[in-house]
Amino acid sequence: MNIYLLLFLEFFKIGLFTFGGGYAMIPLVKEVVLEYGWLTESEFYNFIGICESTPGPIAINMATYIGYMQKKVLGSVFATIGVVLP
């Protein structure tokens, strides 16, 4: 499957089925990024600290960062749109 479509669909599902805001999304995002090997567990925990220290909603920060780590700017666009669209 195309990585852009995969980023969009995975973050769309996370945004669609998570209730309670960005902090409720953290376990689902962790499961997805570890399943696909997008980040290691250590990188994920460091990334949570970075997302909490930057301004903006944590869910959007997570999607943007993970998308950027995979496919630079275009990957971040697809992941961010996926999490925001629902």
N, C-alpha and C positions, 0 to 999 in steps of 0.2 A: 504494500500500500504506500502511496505517496506520503512522505513525511509531513508535508504541509496539511494534507487532509487529515492525517492521524493526529497532529497537534490540535487542529480545529475540533475534531470530533471528541477527543478525550477531554479537552477543556470545556466543550459544550455540555457533555454529560455531567461533568463536575458542577458546572454552573446551574444546570437544570435540576439536578437531584439533591442539592445541598441546601438545607435550611439552617439559618443561624448566622449567616455572614461568613466572612473570610476565615475566621479561626475555625469554624466547623469544616472548612474545606481542607485543612492541613492534612488530616489522615488520608483522605482520598487522593490528594495530590502526591503524597508520599508513596502510596501504593502504586500509582501509575508511573511515576518517574523511576522507581526501583524496578518495576516490572519490565519496562522498556530499556532500562539501562541508561537513561538520560542523565542521571546524577548518581553518585554513590551515596550511601547513607550519611557519611561524614560531610560531604558537600551539601547535602540537603539540610542538615542541621545548621551549618554555617549560613546557608542561604536564608533560612528562617530569620536568623538574627539580622541579616542585611535587609530583608523585606520589612521587618518591624522598625528599623531605624530610618527608612526612607519615607518621605511623605506620600500619602495616597492609600487607597484601600489595599489590604494585604493580598487579596485574591488577584487583583490586577497586576500587582507587583510580581507575584509568583508566576503568573502566566507569561508576562512579558520577559522575565528573566530566563525561564526555562526555554521559551521559544527562541530567545536570542542565543542561548547556549547551543541550541541544536542547529539553527539555520539563519543566524544573524538577524537582520532587521525584518526580513520577510517572514521568518519563523515567529518572531515576536508579534507581528501583526496578526497572523493567523491564530495564535494561541490566545491573544488578548481579545480578539473579536469573539472567539469561541466561548470564553468565560463570561463576557459581558452580554452577549446576545440574548440568553434566556431571561 
